[in-house]
Amino acid sequence: MSADTKALPSRSAPAGRPSGGGRTVMLVVVLVAELMNALDGSVVYTALPSIQHDTGASGAAVQWIHAAYALTFALGLITGGRLGDLYGRKRLFLLGTGVFTAASLLCGLAGTPALLIAARVVQGGAAAIMVPQVLATLHVTFEEGSRARAFSLYGTIMSLGSVAGPVLGGVLTSADVFGLGWRPIFLINVPIGLATVLLGLRYLPESRDPAARRLDLAGMVLVGLGLLLIAYPLTVGGVHQWPAWSFVMMAGGLLTLAVFVVQQRARTTRGRDPLVVLALFKHRAFTAGLSAQLVFGLLSGVFFLAWTLFMQDGLGLSPRQAATGFVAASVGEMAGAWLAMGLAVRHGRRAPQAGALLAAATLCGYALLITEQNTGLSPVLTVVPMLPVGLGLGMIGAALADMTLRQVDHDHAGSASGLFNTSTQLGIALGTALTAVVFFAYSPAGSHGSTVTAAFAGTLWYVIAALLAMWALMLWLPKRHATN
């Protein structure tokens, strides 16, 4: 067995590890929770006009209805993961899911923009507690033989939720269920969340780091402040045309994170519990996987926003026609995830690398096709390429989480999961911010027709470059899976 595929020994195992049907129910429970989070991160996009009209929200308030969730979610993931290591992943999962469900109800009942934004803050914070426990629970519960399939399903759900969210938001809002307009996009979480908590109480195994003693409060403040100083200007800087303060804040955030690393090293040297287990970064698969996931989030943030505008403002497709493109991408991603389940076990890193090359090659052809056809591109040719693109992205997402966390000690699964999810969210925030540079700089807000299509074709080359960078980073992932 090669050094880069050998799993490290675990010091803890979940108490009362389920088997058979119980483990299947447990898998469904945690994946449903992940799906709720993935959907709520993007479901508001297509519902925002209706929300603005119904609540009288200003333009700034509309922006914060989305940003409030994204920011609090990103800021809390590292702490949420470590809390699971300390106090029990099942306990934190149930707490986070319960609060998330209650906050969803409050979102659905909100009558003012201020109340809706406040509820979204609570919802994002609860998701930051809930979501790290999903990956951690999968990591410590499933053995080598079945872990790849569990992580592939996780990758499928994560990808599916992010692209299906706008579709679901548009469908539920347009359906005007019981005359509630946009509110069902949040209220649908209530029965699902309650069922998740009830089933979780019975079927989720408990696990924690037995050596951990207390939460690193100073580290929690430092990492939260550092991430806030970076994520906030990335989220709102584009709206203000990137003023000087946005760059000062990001520089301050990087400096704060540097202080955080020094503080974590000092705490580790003194034998105290750090918030982040820095020893995780000694394993090249973890560091490379984290970097690749950051780039994956970045290219997703750039591509899906620009693609939505390309379809509607560039080609003049209706929201329903544009939704067909998201459906195609979702189908492709599900197929890619299922394909990767078998390929990753036999071929290791070559499976997600093949996915990156497939997506890059397809987008290269897509960019050339758009350049040639311009606004005359047919709806069929707009949608069909999303099948192989989705296939490639699904092959990446399904395998990357497992390969990144494979060598992580079970005791540190929560901390590692929090870092993995944080890299995703920061990547998406960075990608969304970069859209202002690679897309909106050539297609200002309100543009239509060939201006938008040309800007999107240019944007695709940046996405292709990101996919090739991911391919290179994945050279440091294990060549093949370990076998028992």
C-alpha positions in Angstrom: 0.0 0.0 0.0 1.5 3.4 -1.0 2.2 6.2 1.4 -0.3 8.5 -0.2 -3.2 6.1 0.0 -2.7 4.7 3.4 -5.4 5.9 5.8 -4.4 7.1 9.2 -5.6 5.1 12.2 -8.6 6.4 14.0 -8.8 6.8 17.8 -12.5 7.0 18.0 -15.5 5.5 16.3 -19.2 6.5 16.5 -21.1 5.0 19.4 -23.6 2.5 18.2 -22.6 2.6 14.6 -25.8 1.7 12.6 -25.9 -1.1 10.1 -28.1 -2.2 7.2 -31.4 -0.3 7.0 -30.4 2.0 9.9 -27.3 3.2 8.1 -29.4 3.8 5.0 -31.8 6.0 6.9 -28.9 7.8 8.6 -27.4 8.5 5.1 -30.7 9.9 3.9 -31.1 12.1 7.0 -27.7 13.8 6.7 -28.0 14.2 2.9 -31.4 15.8 3.2 -29.9 18.3 5.6 -27.1 19.1 3.1 -29.7 19.4 0.3 -31.7 21.9 2.4 -28.6 24.0 2.9 -27.6 23.8 -0.8 -31.0 24.8 -2.0 -31.3 27.7 0.5 -28.1 29.2 -0.7 -29.4 29.7 -4.2 -33.2 29.4 -4.1 -33.8 33.1 -3.5 -32.2 34.1 -6.8 -35.4 33.7 -8.9 -37.7 34.7 -6.1 -36.0 38.1 -5.3 -38.2 40.2 -7.6 -41.3 38.8 -6.0 -39.9 39.3 -2.5 -38.9 42.9 -3.3 -42.4 43.6 -4.7 -44.2 42.0 -1.8 -42.1 43.5 1.1 -41.1 46.8 -0.5 -37.4 45.9 0.0 -34.8 48.4 -1.3 -32.1 47.3 -3.7 -29.6 47.1 -0.8 -32.1 45.0 1.3 -32.6 42.6 -1.6 -28.8 42.1 -1.8 -28.7 41.3 1.9 -31.5 38.8 1.8 -29.0 36.6 -0.1 -25.8 37.8 1.4 -26.9 37.5 5.1 -27.2 33.8 4.7 -24.0 33.3 2.7 -21.9 35.4 5.1 -23.0 33.9 8.3 -22.8 30.4 6.9 -19.2 30.9 5.6 -18.1 32.6 8.9 -19.3 29.8 11.2 -18.3 26.7 9.4 -14.8 26.2 11.0 -16.2 26.8 14.5 -19.2 24.6 13.7 -17.0 21.8 12.7 -14.8 22.0 15.8 -17.9 22.2 18.1 -18.9 18.8 16.7 -15.5 17.4 17.5 -15.8 18.7 21.1 -19.5 18.2 22.0 -20.7 15.5 19.7 -21.5 15.6 16.0 -25.0 14.1 16.4 -25.9 16.7 19.1 -24.6 19.6 17.0 -26.3 18.3 13.9 -29.7 18.1 15.6 -29.2 21.5 17.2 -28.3 23.1 13.9 -31.1 21.4 12.0 -33.7 22.4 14.6 -32.6 26.1 14.6 -32.4 26.0 10.8 -36.0 24.7 10.6 -37.3 27.4 13.0 -35.5 30.1 11.1 -37.0 28.9 7.8 -40.4 29.2 9.4 -39.6 32.8 10.4 -38.3 33.6 6.9 -41.6 32.3 5.5 -43.7 34.4 7.9 -41.6 37.6 7.6 -43.5 40.7 6.6 -40.6 43.2 6.4 -37.2 43.1 4.8 -35.5 43.7 8.1 -37.2 40.6 9.7 -36.4 38.5 6.7 -32.7 39.5 6.7 -32.5 38.8 10.5 -34.1 35.3 9.9 -31.6 34.6 7.1 -28.7 35.5 9.5 -30.0 32.9 12.0 -30.6 30.4 9.2 -27.1 30.8 7.9 -25.6 30.5 11.4 -27.6 27.3 12.0 -26.5 25.8 8.7 -22.9 26.5 9.7 -23.4 24.3 12.8 -25.4 21.6 10.9 -23.4 21.2 7.6 -19.9 20.3 9.0 -21.5 17.4 10.9 -22.7 15.9 7.6 -19.3 15.2 6.1 -17.8 14.3 9.5 -20.6 11.8 10.2 -20.1 10.2 6.8 -16.4 10.0 7.3 -16.5 8.3 10.7 -19.5 6.0 10.0 -18.7 4.4 6.7 -15.9 1.9 6.1 -13.5 2.0 3.2 -15.7 -0.2 1.0 -18.8 2.0 1.3 -17.4 5.4 2.0 -16.7 6.3 -1.6 -20.4 5.7 -2.5 -21.6 7.8 0.5 -19.3 10.7 -0.5 -20.4 10.4 -4.1 -24.0 10.8 -3.0 -22.9 13.8 -0.9 -21.2 15.3 -4.0 -24.3 14.7 -6.0 -26.6 16.4 -3.5 -24.2 19.4 -3.0 -24.0 20.0 -6.8 -27.7 19.3 -7.4 -28.8 21.7 -4.8 -26.7 24.6 -6.0 -28.0 24.3 -9.6 -31.6 23.2 -8.8 -32.1 26.0 -6.3 -33.0 28.7 -8.8 -35.3 26.3 -10.6 -37.2 25.4 -7.4 -37.4 29.1 -6.4 -38.9 30.0 -9.8 -41.4 27.0 -9.8 -42.6 27.6 -6.2 -42.9 31.3 -6.6 -44.7 31.0 -10.0 -47.1 28.4 -8.6 -48.2 30.8 -5.9 -49.2 27.8 -3.6 -52.2 28.8 -1.4 -51.6 32.4 -2.5 -48.4 32.5 -0.5 -46.2 33.7 -3.4 -42.5 33.4 -2.6 -43.0 32.1 1.0 -43.1 28.4 0.2 -39.4 28.5 -0.8 -38.7 28.7 2.9 -41.8 27.0 4.4 -41.0 23.8 2.5 -38.1 23.4 4.9 -40.3 23.1 8.0 -41.8 19.6 7.5 -38.6 18.3 6.0 -36.5 19.7 8.9 -38.8 18.3 11.5 -38.7 14.9 9.9 -34.9 15.1 9.7 -34.6 15.9 13.5 -37.0 13.1 14.5 -35.2 10.5 12.3 -31.8 11.9 13.4 -32.6 11.4 17.0 -33.1 7.7 16.4 -30.7 6.8 13.6 -27.6 9.1 13.9 -24.6 7.7 15.7 -22.8 9.9 18.1 -19.1 10.6 17.7 -16.6 13.2 19.0 -12.9 13.7 19.6 -12.3 12.2 23.1 -9.0 14.1 23.6 -10.6 17.6 23.0 -11.4 19.6 26.2 -12.5 23.1 25.5 -13.3 25.5 22.6 -10.6 27.9 21.6 -12.5 31.2 22.0 -9.6 33.5 21.0 -9.1 31.4 17.8 -12.8 31.5 17.1 -12.8 35.3 17.3 -9.7 35.6 15.1 -10.8 33.3 12.4 -14.3 34.8 12.4 -13.0 38.3 12.1 -10.5 37.3 9.4 -13.1 35.6 7.3 -15.5 38.5 7.7 -13.0 41.0 6.6 -12.4 39.0 3.5 -15.9 37.7 2.7 -17.8 41.0 3.3 -16.0 43.1 0.7 -16.1 40.1 -1.7 -19.9 40.0 -1.2 -20.7 43.8 -1.5 -17.6 45.4 -3.0 -18.8 45.0 -6.6 -22.0 46.9 -6.0 -19.9 49.9 -4.8 -17.4 49.6 -7.7 -14.6 48.2 -5.5 -13.7 51.3 -3.3 -10.4 51.5 -1.5 -11.9 50.3 1.8 -12.8 46.9 0.2 -9.2 46.2 -0.5 -8.0 47.5 2.9 -10.6 45.2 4.5 -9.3 42.1 2.6 -5.7 42.9 3.4 -6.7 43.2 7.0 -8.5 39.9 6.8 -5.4 38.2 5.4 -3.3 39.7 8.2 -5.8 38.6 10.8 -5.7 35.0 9.5 -1.9 35.1 9.6 -2.2 36.1 13.3 -4.7 33.2 13.7 -2.2 30.7 12.3 0.5 31.9 14.7 -2.0 31.7 17.6 -3.0 28.2 16.6 0.7 27.0 16.5 1.4 28.5 19.9 -1.7 26.9 21.3 -0.7 23.5 19.9 2.8 23.8 21.2 1.5 24.5 24.7 -0.7 21.4 24.5 -4.0 23.2 24.4 -6.9 22.4 22.0 -6.6 24.5 18.8 -9.7 25.5 16.8 -8.0 24.2 13.7 -5.8 21.1 13.8 -2.8 22.4 11.8 -1.4 18.9 11.5 -4.1 18.3 8.9 -2.2 20.4 6.5 0.8 18.1 6.7 -1.0 15.6 4.5 -0.7 16.8 0.9 -4.0 15.2 -0.2 -5.8 17.3 2.4 -4.1 20.6 1.4 -4.4 19.9 -2.4 -8.0 18.8 -2.0 -8.8 22.0 0.0 -7.2 24.1 -2.7 -9.0 22.3 -5.5 -12.3 22.8 -3.7 -11.6 26.5 -3.3 -11.0 26.7 -7.1 -14.2 24.6 -7.7 -16.2 27.1 -5.7 -14.6 30.0 -7.5 -15.4 28.7 -11.0 -19.0 27.8 -9.9 -19.5 31.3 -8.6 -18.3 32.8 -11.9 -20.0 30.4 -14.3 -23.5 29.9 -13.1 -24.2 33.6 -12.5 -22.8 34.6 -15.9 -24.6 31.7 -17.6 -28.0 32.7 -16.2 -27.5 36.2 -17.5 -26.3 34.9 -20.9 -29.4 32.8 -21.4 -31.9 35.5 -20.5 -30.3 38.8 -21.3 -28.1 37.6 -24.1 -30.3 35.1 -25.9 -33.6 36.4 -24.7 -34.8 33.0 -23.3 -37.7 33.0 -20.9 -37.0 32.0 -17.2 -38.7 28.7 -18.0 -36.4 28.0 -21.0 -33.4 29.0 -18.9 -34.5 26.6 -16.2 -34.2 23.8 -18.8 -30.5 24.5 -18.9 -30.2 24.0 -15.1 -32.2 20.8 -15.4 -29.7 19.5 -18.0 -26.8 20.5 -15.8 -28.4 18.7 -12.8 -29.0 15.5 -14.8 -25.4 15.6 -16.0 -24.0 16.2 -12.5 -26.1 13.3 -11.1 -24.8 11.0 -13.9 -21.2 12.2 -13.3 -21.5 11.5 -9.6 -22.7 7.9 -10.1 -20.0 7.3 -12.7 -17.3 8.6 -10.4 -18.4 6.2 -7.6 -16.9 3.3 -9.5 -14.2 5.1 -11.4 -12.7 6.7 -8.3 -12.4 3.4 -6.4 -10.4 1.9 -9.3 -8.6 4.9 -10.7 -8.3 7.3 -7.8 -7.5 10.9 -8.7 -7.8 10.1 -12.4 -11.6 10.1 -12.1 -12.1 13.8 -11.0 -9.2 14.8 -13.3 -11.0 13.3 -16.2 -14.1 15.2 -15.1 -12.2 18.5 -15.1 -10.8 17.8 -18.6 -14.3 16.8 -19.9 -15.9 20.0 -18.6 -13.0 22.1 -19.9 -13.1 20.6 -23.4 -16.9 21.0 -23.6 -16.7 24.6 -22.5 -14.0 25.3 -25.0 -16.3 24.1 -27.8 -19.2 26.0 -26.2 -17.2 29.3 -26.2 -16.3 28.8 -29.9 -19.9 28.0 -30.8 -21.2 31.1 -29.0 -18.5 33.3 -30.7 -19.7 31.9 -34.1 -23.5 31.9 -33.6 -23.7 34.9 -31.2 -27.4 35.7 -30.4 -28.5 33.2 -33.1 -27.6 30.3 -30.9 -30.6 28.0 -30.7 -32.1 27.0 -27.3 -31.2 23.4 -28.0 -27.5 24.2 -28.6 -27.6 26.4 -25.5 -28.8 23.6 -23.3 -27.3 20.3 -24.7 -23.6 21.2 -23.8 -24.7 21.4 -20.2 -25.1 17.6 -20.1 -21.3 16.9 -20.5 -20.4 20.0 -18.5 -22.6 18.7 -15.7 -21.1 15.2 -16.1 -17.6 16.5 -15.7 -18.5 18.7 -12.7 -20.3 15.8 -11.1 -17.3 13.6 -11.4 -15.2 16.2 -9.6 -17.6 17.0 -6.8 -18.5 13.4 -6.1 -14.8 12.3 -5.6 -13.1 15.4 -4.2 -14.6 15.4 -0.7 -13.7 11.7 -0.1 -10.2 12.0 -1.4 -9.6 15.2 0.6 -10.8 13.7 3.9 -9.6 10.1 3.4 -6.4 10.4 5.5 -8.0 12.5 8.2 -8.2 11.0 11.7 -11.8 10.4 12.7 -11.3 12.5 15.8 -10.6 15.6 13.7 -13.3 14.9 11.1 -15.4 17.9 12.2 -12.5 20.4 12.0 -11.6 19.0 8.6 -15.2 19.2 7.4 -15.5 22.8 8.5 -12.4 23.7 6.6 -13.5 21.9 3.5 -16.9 23.6 3.5 -15.3 27.0 4.2 -13.1 26.7 1.2 -16.2 26.1 -0.9 -18.0 29.1 0.4 -15.0 31.4 0.1 -14.5 30.2 -3.4 -18.0 31.0 -4.4 -17.8 34.4 -2.8 -14.5 35.1 -4.7 -16.0 33.8 -7.9 -19.0 36.0 -7.6 -16.8 38.9 -7.0 -14.6 38.1 -10.0 -17.7 38.1 -12.2 -17.5 41.9 -11.9 -14.0 41.7 -13.5 -14.5 39.0 -16.1 -18.1 39.5 -17.1 -19.7 42.8 -16.0 -16.7 44.8 -17.0 -17.6 43.9 -20.6 -21.4 43.7 -20.1 -22.6 46.4 -17.7 -25.9 45.8 -15.9 -28.8 46.3 -18.2 -26.9 45.1 -21.3 -28.6 42.8 -23.8 -27.9 40.8 -27.0 -24.5 40.5 -28.5 -22.8 42.5 -25.7 -23.8 39.8 -23.2 -23.0 36.9 -25.4 -19.5 38.2 -26.2 -18.9 38.8 -22.5 -20.0 35.3 -21.6 -17.8 33.7 -24.3 -14.9 35.6 -22.8 -15.8 34.5 -19.3 -15.7 30.9 -20.3 -12.0 31.0 -20.9 -11.4 32.0 -17.3 -13.6 29.1 -16.2 -11.6 26.7 -18.4 -8.4 28.0 -16.9 -9.8 27.3 -13.4 -10.7 23.7 -14.4 -7.2 23.2 -15.7 -5.8 24.6 -12.5 -8.0 22.1 -10.6 -6.6 19.3 -12.8 -3.1 20.3 -11.7 -3.9 20.5 -8.0 -5.5 17.1 -8.1 -2.1 15.6 -9.0 -1.4 15.6 -5.3 -4.5 13.5 -4.5 -4.1 9.8 -3.9 -3.3 7.8 -7.1 -5.8 5.2 -6.0 -8.1 4.4 -3.1 -6.9 2.3 -0.3 -8.3 -1.2 -0.1 -8.9 -3.3 2.9 
